[in-house]
Amino acid sequence: MSKTTSIIFYKRPQFWGNVILQLILLSIVYTGLQFWQSRNAISGPAPAINATLLNGQPVSLSHYVGKPVLVHFWASWCPICRFEESTISSLSKDYAVISFATQSGDHDEVIAHVKKQKIDFPVVLDEEGDWAHHYGITGFPTTFIIDTDGNIFDIEVGYSSYWGLRLRLLLASW
C-alpha cells in the first residue's frame, strides 16, 4: 500500500466509525469487568478501620472525617500491585492513605518487602486476609475511595492510574 493509499484509507468515514465502535465496545467490556470484579465489595458507609501500622502506629479511619481517604488492598506477590506502588506513594503525599498488605507473609516478610520496594505509604499487615474479607475483596489490587462523610465513593479493582485516582479523590472531597 502506498503512502497516498494509506492516507486516503484513514480519511474514510467507515474507518473512523469502526474505530469509535471498537472503543465503545472496549469501554463496555471494561466497565462490565470492573463491575463483576467488585460485585462482592461492600458499599455505603465504610467499615471502621482501627488497626496498627507496620511501624507500630495506630491508624483509624475516623481520624480522617472531613477528608477523602484512599483505602488500598495489595499483595506482595501481585505484579500489578508492585506496578501501582509508585502511584499510591505519590497520592499519599497529598491525601490520606491506609493500605493493607494482604496475605503477603508475616510481619518480617512484609517489612522486608516494604524496604526492598521503598514503600513509603502507611501499611497495615493483613496476614490472614481478615480485613480484605471484611471489605469484600475478590482481587488485588483493590482501591476504595472514602468520601468526607465516611461513605464508599468509588471502588477500583485492578490497576488504577494516578490521574484517575486523583480525580476520584478530588470528587470525593466535594
N, C-alpha and C positions, 0 to 999 in steps of 0.2 A: 504494500500500500504506500503510495507516495505521500509526501508531506501535505500536498494540496488535498488529496483524498481524505486524509485523517482530519484536517481542519474542517472540511465540509461535513464529515461524519459527526463531529461534536456539535455542529450547528443544527442538526436535525432535531425537530421538536420531539419525536418519538424517543430519541436517545435520552433526553432530559426527563421526559415523562417516566421512562423506565428507572432512571436513577432515583427520582423522587419517590416512586412506588416502592423501590427496594429499601430506601431509607425509612419510609413509613412502616413497612413490614418489619424491618430490623428493630425499630423503636417499639413496636407492639410486642415482639418476641422478648426483647429485653425487659420491658415493663412486666410482662407476664411472668418471666423468670424471677424477677425481683419479688413480685407478689407471692409466688409459690414458695420461694426460699424463706420469706418472712411470715409465712402463714401461721406458725406456732408462736411467734414472738408476741409478747404482750402489747397492749395498747392502753390508753387512758393515763391515769396517774402512774408515774414511775415508782416501782417498788423502792422502799427505803434502802439506802446503802449506808451501813455503818461497818467499816472494815479497817484493817490495818495495812498500810503500805509496806512494801519490802524493806524500807528504811526504818520501820517501826513507828512511823507517824500515823495517828488515826485520821481517817477520812470519812466524811459523811456527806451525802447528797444534800442534806438540809443546810449545810454551810453555804450553799450556793443559791439559796432562794433569791429571786430577783435577777439572776444571771442565767444565761443559757449554759448548758453543760454537755460536753461530749462524753458519752459512756461507751468505751471501746472494748470489745472482747476479741482477743487474739490468741494465737498459739505459737510457740517457738518452732514447731515442726511445719508450720504453714508458710509456703513460699510467698504467697500473696500478702500475708501479714508482714513478712520481712520487707517486702517491696513498699508497703504502705507506712512503715515506721517513720520515715522522714516527714511524711505528710502530717501524721499525728503529732510529731515533735514540733513542727512549725506552728501548728494550730495551738499547741499548749502554751505558746508564748503570749497569746492574746486571749485565750478562752480557758475556762476550767475544763480539765480532762481527768477522768478517772478511768484507768484501763485495768483489764483483768487478764492475766496470763493464765489461760485455761488449759488444764491437762497437759502442762508443759514440763512436768517434773516436780521435784521437791524444791524447797526454798533455795538450797545451794545451787541447784541446776539452773533455776530461773535467774538468780543473781549473776551467775556466770554468763548466761545468755545476754542479760541486760548490759553487762560490762563489755562483752565482746561486740555487741551491736551498737554500743554507745547510746542506749536508750536513755533519754533524759526527761520523759514524762512520767507521771505517777503510775505505779504498778501495784496492783493487789494480786496476791497469789490465790488462784482458784484451782488448787491441785486436783480436786476430785470433780470439778465442774459443777459444784453446787450453785454458784452464782449464775453461771450460764443456764443451768436448768431453771432457776428462778425467773430469769428473763426470757425463757423460751427459745434459746439459741439452737439453731439446727446446722449452722455452718460458720466457718471462720474466713475472714474477719466479719464481725457484725458490729455496726456502729449505731448507737441511739443518740438522737439529739433531743435533749430535755429542754423544754421552754422555761421561761422565767417563773411560771406558776407551778413547776414541778411535773408537768404532763409530758408524755412522749409526743414529740412533734414530728419526728421522722425516724425511719429505720432503713438502714442500708446494709445489705448482705453482699459480701464480696468487696472488691476494690472500689474505693471512693477517691475521687480526685480532690486535690487541695481546694480548688475553687468551688467545687460542688459542695463540699462540707462547709467551707467558709460562708457560702451564700445561705445554706440552711441554718447555720448558727446565727447569722445576721437576721434572717427571717424569724427565727425562734425568739429573738430578743425584743420583738415588737409586741 
